[in-house]
Amino acid sequence: MDKPGVCPICGMDLVKASNSKNMTTTPGSEAMVPLNDRDQVLANVATMVVGYDNVAHLVRAYGNLEIPEPNKTLISARFNGRIEKLHVDAIGAHVKIGDPLFDIYSPDIVQAANEYLQSTRTMPGSQNTAALIRSKLELLGLTPKQIQEIDVSGQVPFVMTYLSPGSGVVIEKKIVKGSYVAEGATLYEVSDISTLWNIAEVYEADAGHITVGETAVLNTPTYPERSFRGIVKMVYPVVNPQSRTVKVRLVVSNTSGILRPNMYTETLFKTRTGRAITVPVGAVLITGKRNLVYVKAGHENHFMAREVGLGSRFDGKYEITYGLTEGEEVVTQGGYLIDSESQLKTGTGATHQHGAQPTEDAAKDPPAQHNH
């Protein structure tokens, strides 16, 4: 533009171009951009001397909590019968091994118990038969104590109390009082959630940095002020072809019981620590093809674009893997305006364009670059 105003494309205020006419260029190097003191004030340019900093390579992944398969107990009917009473009648109830779950009238149990009593009292030399029938009662779900009570009393109760074979929280309940159950039907699912699995989805490029046995930090939206620890137990051997991620399983202690299955999680893996040159995130101009910073050159008030390699991003900083040395002075603020000045003079720089849509007139004859 040849006068002050705003950009017709994105609406940004136009900054007067530098009056400096000379650009210093050396073969094989980027062009140097001269800015006098006034230009630097207008562009709000700030610089800093770079040096080494403590860095950590973090891998961030998202996933959810699951109940470990070994902690699940599926309680199914080993008999036919009718539920006479429920001792545990709500999902979420805590039970322990041996706690009563329900009372049932089952002809299968009554018949097997009668056969057991007959074999122990009226059939001489039938110890083997009695042992076989006792095993049948155990397979039907009776405990050794319940079988002993039948043996001592000599009577068969018509209603038996079924005791829990597992400990944990009732995750699912599929029976009500008075319902008939058939052999094989699922009655309860009881799961121990004192330990949970965290299944994190890690991008395949990061999966190679994660090792079994390392510790990771878990965050969940339910408790934003707290963090939890998990230990990597397995890196899955298959890559998801759609998301290009690899599942990583971590074991998480939940003795307090505040974590719940199916909670969303954010998992942070710290895979490497060390020291490296760092710059603020705002100092880097990311063009898509390369990453640039502007370095204060040896000439007074001159700045030179420098391509750099980026490592980890953490705490508002980038790790620089190549392109800078300790003690160099880089632009941390105002770099985009310096880059625009470079393009106006030489056509070099980060070739950034503002993302607003052009006006109808501008779209008919768009400029090669859109620079301020």
Secondary structure, DSSP 4 states (H G I P E B T S, - for coil): --SSSB-TTT-PBPPPPPS----B--TTSPPEEE--HHHHHHTT-EEEE-EEEEEEEEEEEEEEEE--GGGEEEEE-SS-EEEEEES--STT-EE-TT-EEEEEE-HHHHHHHHHHHHHHHTSTT-HHHHHHHHHHHHHTT--HHHHHHHHHH----SEEEEEPSS-EEEEEE---TT-EE-TT-EEEEEE--SEEEEEEEEEHHHHTT--TT-EEEEE-TTSTT--EEEEEEEEEEEE-TTT-EEEEEEEEE-TT----TT-EEEEEEEEEEEEEEEEEGGG-EE-SS-EEEEEE-SSTTEEEEEEEEEEEEETTEEEEEES--TT-EEEEESHHHHHHHHHHHHS-S------SPPPHHHHHS--S----
